[in-house]
Amino acid sequence: EVHLEESGGGLVQTGGSLRLSCVASGFTFDEYTIGWFRQAPGKEREGLSCVSSTAGVTYYADSVKGRFTISTVNVKKTMTLQMNNLKPEDTAVYYCVATYPYACSAFGLRAPNIPHWGKGTLVTVSS
């Protein structure tokens, strides 16, 4: 059974930083595409970033490119999202996700291609 658990959400000021973590179990971590989504109130879920250890590929959506960084510690089945220069529009519930066999790409990170989701952690950026 695939299980994903996020942590690290909270309240930060505009321009601040926050690091989210995700611990995974129940699947071959380094063979999956893993990453992060977010969902702002009243909005669709947005794919932010992903990594494929097997392919050596990372992907970032334009909305976070240059500000967010995804990292993994495969032996611990752990993934992080370092978020810098946060903006009020980054306020959302952030989800750790996993999928197979979709590649780490804009297509692979579409919500219909994601069967495994964490419960989410709330990030609030004050203006």
Number of C-alpha atoms within 10 A of each C-alpha: 7 14 17 21 18 24 19 15 18 14 13 18 14 17 14 14 16 17 16 21 19 24 18 22 14 10 13 12 24 17 15 21 26 30 30 27 22 22 18 16 9 6 9 10 17 19 26 24 27 30 25 21 17 12 13 8 13 19 19 23 16 10 13 16 12 12 14 20 18 22 15 21 12 14 8 11 17 18 24 21 23 15 19 17 15 23 17 15 13 20 20 22 18 28 27 30 29 26 20 16 11 17 20 25 19 14 12 19 28 15 15 8 14 18 11 17 20 21 15 22 20 19 22 20 20 16 11
